[in-house]
Amino acid sequence: MRILVLGNGQRPGVPEEAECLLPFVRQHCEVVAVDLFQEKDLSAVEADLTLVLGGDGAILRAARQMGYRQTPVLGVNLGKLGFLADLSPDELRCCLPQVLQGTYRVTRHLMFECLVEAPGLSRTFLGLNEIALQTGPPFHMIDLDLMIDDETVSRYSGDGLIVCTPIGSTAHSLSAGGPIVGQELHAFVITPICPHALTSRPVVDSADQVYTIVVRRASDSTMLVIDGQEHLPVAAGHRVIVRKAPVSFGLVKVPGRSYYQTLRDKLHWGTQPNYRVEPPRDGERSSG
């Protein structure tokens, strides 16, 4: 098996861990390229699997770096939460021989293309998590029109709007009150950020449609943020178009790891509150 190794080399501990892991990985397979600063052009690199060292941010950056030639990703968490990169270095050492023997599955996930259009401007971005149009200093409300397949759907007034994939539903959108969406669903989530209307609620709709956001009013520092990493200033008159990408993101899953287990372990989803046990009152019988 041919492996590509990427990672966030600017994160403390990543270069040191890579130095320890690479000899082990090279004992078991061929390492075709190493890029701990995720700057190389990978369009000509042929690999069977991409090993990403860092956190979820490193995986998001890797997905964009691989562009339209996606290779399944096995993530090693050297960051904080590690929702996508859910293996520790010790777990990688245990499971890598099994992975190289084919004992794993690859889940396929929606990616998006984001087109930004304005007079004299046309740019296209590839992403995995979300786009967020959000206000900046002096933090006045912005007005955004949403169209789906050229039909005007709603106007949002507030701090902004998020359009995310199912993978991105547990990131910025979740913090803004959006729903958790099954990672392998083929859908987009539209989540308003602090809307100035009680009727503005998150919406889940098909990824087979095209979503166009027209900026009607913007503050001086309104920004388009892609995957929390790419930033582009936008102004009134800009159009932001989101559609499914022609490629999908592959995530390597080893036996014993499930999406719901990750939700429980990482976000404590579905767990019961830690109730304080009180002694029985006078005249009451203890349940124990």
C-alpha positions in Angstrom: 0.0 0.0 0.0 1.2 3.5 -0.9 0.6 6.1 1.8 0.7 9.9 1.8 1.5 11.6 5.1 0.2 15.1 5.8 -0.1 17.0 9.0 -0.2 20.3 10.8 3.5 20.8 11.5 2.8 24.2 13.1 1.0 22.5 16.0 3.2 21.7 18.9 4.1 18.0 19.1 3.2 17.1 15.5 6.7 17.2 14.1 8.0 15.2 17.1 5.2 12.6 16.7 5.8 12.4 13.0 9.5 11.6 13.6 8.5 8.7 15.9 5.7 7.4 13.6 7.3 7.6 10.2 9.9 4.8 10.8 7.1 2.5 12.0 4.9 3.3 9.0 7.8 2.8 6.6 8.4 -0.7 8.0 4.9 -1.7 6.9 4.3 0.2 3.6 5.6 2.7 1.1 5.5 6.4 2.0 5.2 8.2 -1.3 5.3 11.8 0.1 5.4 13.7 3.4 4.1 17.2 3.8 3.8 18.4 7.4 3.0 22.0 6.3 0.4 21.0 3.7 1.7 23.2 0.9 2.7 20.7 -1.8 0.8 20.2 -5.0 -0.6 16.7 -4.8 -2.2 16.5 -8.2 0.4 14.1 -9.5 0.8 12.0 -6.3 -0.7 8.5 -6.5 -1.5 7.0 -3.1 -3.9 4.4 -1.7 -4.4 6.1 1.7 -3.6 9.5 3.3 -2.4 9.5 6.9 -3.1 12.9 8.5 -1.4 13.9 11.8 -2.9 16.7 13.8 -6.5 17.6 14.5 -9.7 18.0 12.5 -8.3 21.3 11.1 -5.5 19.3 9.5 -8.0 16.9 7.9 -10.1 19.8 6.5 -6.9 21.3 5.0 -5.9 17.9 3.6 -9.2 17.5 1.9 -8.8 20.9 0.1 -5.1 20.2 -0.6 -5.9 16.9 -2.3 -8.4 18.8 -4.5 -10.2 16.8 -7.1 -8.0 13.7 -6.5 -9.3 12.6 -3.1 -7.5 9.7 -1.3 -9.2 8.1 1.8 -8.0 9.7 5.0 -6.9 8.0 8.3 -6.7 10.6 10.9 -4.4 10.6 14.0 -5.6 13.1 16.7 -2.8 15.3 18.0 -5.2 18.2 18.6 -8.1 18.9 21.0 -11.4 17.3 20.1 -10.5 15.0 17.2 -13.9 14.4 15.8 -12.7 13.3 12.4 -9.2 12.3 13.5 -10.3 9.9 16.2 -7.2 7.6 16.6 -4.4 8.2 19.0 -0.8 7.5 18.0 -0.8 4.3 20.1 -4.1 3.2 18.5 -2.6 3.8 15.0 0.4 1.5 15.9 -2.1 -1.2 16.9 -4.5 -1.0 13.9 -2.2 0.0 11.0 -1.2 -3.6 10.2 -4.9 -4.5 10.0 -5.6 -1.5 7.8 -2.8 -2.5 5.5 -4.4 -6.0 5.2 -7.7 -4.4 4.2 -9.5 -4.6 7.6 -11.3 -1.3 7.4 -14.1 0.5 5.5 -14.2 3.8 3.8 -17.2 6.1 4.4 -17.9 8.6 1.6 -18.9 12.2 2.4 -20.3 15.2 0.6 -17.9 17.9 -0.4 -19.0 21.3 -1.8 -17.9 23.8 -4.4 -18.3 27.5 -3.4 -18.3 30.1 -6.2 -17.9 33.7 -5.4 -19.1 36.2 -8.0 -19.0 40.0 -8.2 -18.0 42.5 -10.9 -14.4 41.7 -11.8 -14.3 38.7 -9.4 -15.0 35.0 -9.9 -13.4 32.4 -7.6 -14.1 28.8 -6.8 -13.3 27.0 -3.6 -13.5 23.3 -2.7 -14.5 22.5 0.9 -15.6 19.8 3.3 -17.2 21.4 6.4 -19.1 24.7 5.6 -19.2 28.2 4.3 -20.1 31.0 6.7 -21.1 34.5 5.6 -20.7 36.6 8.7 -20.5 40.2 9.8 -17.4 41.9 11.0 -16.5 45.3 12.6 -18.5 47.4 13.3 -20.7 44.3 13.7 -23.9 45.7 12.1 -26.6 43.3 10.9 -26.2 42.0 7.4 -29.0 41.1 4.9 -28.8 38.0 2.8 -31.2 36.5 0.3 -31.2 32.8 -0.2 -32.2 31.2 -3.5 -32.5 27.5 -4.1 -32.4 26.4 -7.7 -33.1 30.1 -8.7 -36.2 30.3 -6.5 -36.0 33.0 -3.8 -36.6 31.2 -0.5 -35.9 33.6 2.3 -34.1 36.8 3.5 -32.0 36.6 6.6 -31.1 39.6 8.7 -28.6 39.0 11.5 -25.0 38.1 12.0 -24.8 35.8 9.0 -25.6 32.4 7.5 -23.9 29.0 7.5 -24.3 26.4 4.7 -22.7 23.1 5.8 -22.4 19.5 4.8 -23.3 16.6 7.2 -19.6 16.4 8.2 -19.8 20.1 9.1 -23.1 19.8 11.0 -21.1 19.1 14.3 -18.9 22.2 13.8 -19.9 25.9 13.5 -23.5 25.1 12.5 -24.0 23.1 15.7 -22.7 26.0 17.8 -25.2 28.2 16.0 -28.1 25.9 16.9 -28.1 23.7 13.8 -29.0 20.0 13.9 -26.7 17.0 14.0 -27.0 15.3 10.6 -25.9 11.7 9.8 -22.5 12.1 8.2 -23.2 10.0 5.1 -26.5 11.8 4.1 -26.6 13.7 0.9 -27.8 17.0 2.2 -26.9 20.6 3.1 -27.9 22.4 6.3 -28.7 26.1 6.2 -28.3 27.7 9.7 -28.8 31.4 10.4 -26.4 33.1 12.8 -28.3 35.1 15.4 -31.2 35.9 13.1 -33.3 39.0 14.0 -36.6 37.0 13.4 -38.3 34.3 15.4 -39.3 32.5 12.2 -35.6 32.0 11.0 -34.8 28.3 11.7 -32.2 25.9 10.4 -33.3 24.0 7.2 -32.0 20.6 5.9 -32.4 20.1 2.1 -31.0 18.1 -0.8 -27.5 18.4 -2.0 -28.7 17.9 -5.5 -29.8 21.6 -5.5 -27.8 24.8 -6.0 -27.8 27.3 -3.2 -27.2 31.0 -4.0 -26.7 33.6 -1.4 -27.0 37.2 -2.5 -25.5 39.8 -0.2 -28.0 42.7 0.0 -26.4 44.7 2.8 -23.0 44.1 4.5 -20.9 45.7 7.2 -17.4 47.0 6.3 -15.7 43.7 7.3 -18.2 41.1 6.2 -16.3 37.9 5.5 -16.9 34.6 3.7 -15.2 31.9 5.7 -14.6 28.4 4.2 -13.9 25.5 6.6 -12.9 28.1 9.2 -9.6 28.5 7.3 -10.1 30.4 4.0 -11.2 34.1 4.4 -12.5 36.3 1.6 -14.0 39.8 2.1 -17.5 40.3 0.6 -19.7 43.3 0.1 -23.2 44.2 -1.1 -23.8 42.7 -4.5 -21.6 39.6 -4.1 -23.2 36.3 -4.9 -22.0 33.1 -3.1 -23.1 29.9 -4.8 -22.8 26.5 -3.0 -23.3 23.2 -4.8 -22.1 19.6 -4.4 -18.6 18.9 -5.6 -17.9 16.3 -8.3 -15.7 14.4 -5.8 -16.4 13.0 -2.3 -14.3 12.8 0.8 -13.3 9.3 2.0 -12.8 8.7 5.8 -11.1 5.4 6.9 -13.0 3.7 9.7 -11.4 0.9 11.7 -13.5 -1.8 13.4 -14.9 -0.7 16.8 -15.4 2.9 15.8 -18.9 4.3 15.0 -20.4 7.7 14.4 -22.6 7.5 17.5 -19.8 6.3 19.7 -17.8 9.4 18.5 -20.8 11.6 19.3 -21.0 10.2 22.8 -17.2 10.2 23.5 -16.4 13.6 22.0 -19.5 15.7 22.4 -21.2 13.7 25.3 -24.3 13.5 23.1 -27.1 11.4 24.5 -25.5 11.0 27.9 -27.4 11.5 31.1 -26.7 14.5 33.4 -24.5 13.7 36.4 -27.3 14.0 39.0 -26.3 14.7 42.6 -27.3 11.8 44.9 -29.2 13.1 48.0 -29.7 11.2 51.1 -33.4 10.1 51.8 -35.5 12.5 53.8 -37.0 11.5 57.1 -39.7 8.9 56.6 -38.6 8.0 53.1 -37.2 4.6 52.2 -33.9 4.4 50.4 -34.0 2.8 46.9 -30.6 1.1 47.5 
